[in-house]
Amino acid sequence: MKPPQFEYDDPSSIEETLTLLTQYGEDAKILAGGQSLVPLLNFRLARPDRLIDINNVRELDYLRVEDGMLRIGALTRHSALERSSELGERVPLLRDAVRLVGHVQIRNRGTVGGSVAHADPAAELPVALTALSARFHARSSRGSRLLRADELFVTHLTTALEPDELLTEIEVPLPAPGTRHGFVEFSRRHGDFALGGAAVLLESGPDGSCRHAAIALLAAASTPLRASGAEQFLVGQRFNERVAAEAAERAVGDINPTGDIHGSSNYRRGLVKAMVRRALVQADSGAKEAA
């Protein structure tokens, strides 16, 4: 199919982009990698009057570490995360997550900001960034604001970004030295959206017990979801299979995933539970390898 008719703009700066968003607001859509928007246009599920193509806004394309933060420009391609050796050393959870995004062609074009703004709870990057306690910079002609994941993600494919706002940067606190991670998902075929998954961070204290834990659930709710009860349970625990199983049980205690042709709500809850346990075991295995 072909997309509906639209007007086209290709600004070369953030300020020019914000001016266009102020002028056209809800009638415009931002085009970055296009891996989500173009299919929606072709199926005519999206019918914007105007596309604002930000691929020439080069100031949004960067990946750098400063002041204890990984800073990711919204136009940074998935493949840039995948290839970054510094990212692999400093934030390996994010590297492992992005490697599961679609196929190489998608990662070559898809952008980090686009994945975040699309807000699919079954997408890898929003869940990984939620586990990492990332914060999101949004700008408009009215000013700037900084949003946490629980403030940004509202429901399926919906964020708190206003029609005249542009997501410009994602900032990720660098995990403490010695933090171990796990990222596990299950999909019917390679490259498909996952039916369930989990991102895990574990930081151990000097005595080997858990000092800090982060668990984010993939495809478990209408947004990426932190399993706070399971995180609190893990603090102070020495890891073993029983602890992993109990944490996984607590992680899914309050979730009610939406069922579909691929699995009922109960099936998906059980799947997410299994993914949490596997991600915890994966993180613990990394700790033992480093010991």
Number of C-alpha atoms within 10 A of each C-alpha: 8 10 16 14 11 13 10 14 16 15 18 15 15 19 14 15 24 20 15 18 23 17 12 17 16 14 14 23 20 20 20 26 25 18 18 15 17 15 15 14 18 14 13 14 12 15 18 18 15 20 19 19 19 21 18 15 18 14 14 20 19 15 20 12 16 9 8 12 16 20 21 23 22 26 27 23 24 25 21 19 25 20 12 12 13 15 20 15 10 18 22 21 25 24 25 21 23 21 19 22 22 17 12 14 10 18 22 14 16 23 25 26 27 23 22 25 21 17 24 24 26 24 26 31 29 28 31 27 25 24 25 24 19 20 21 23 18 21 20 22 16 10 8 13 12 15 16 14 23 16 13 20 26 16 15 15 14 15 19 15 18 13 15 21 22 22 22 20 24 23 21 21 18 20 21 14 9 14 20 25 28 26 28 24 25 18 12 10 8 12 14 15 20 21 22 27 28 33 32 28 24 25 22 22 12 7 9 12 16 20 18 17 24 21 31 27 31 32 26 26 16 20 27 31 24 23 24 15 16 22 22 17 16 22 17 16 14 14 16 11 11 10 16 21 18 15 24 25 20 19 27 23 14 11 18 14 21 15 14 9 5 10 14 13 16 14 15 24 26 16 19 29 26 21 24 34 25 22 25 31 20 17 22 21 15 16 17 9 7 9 7
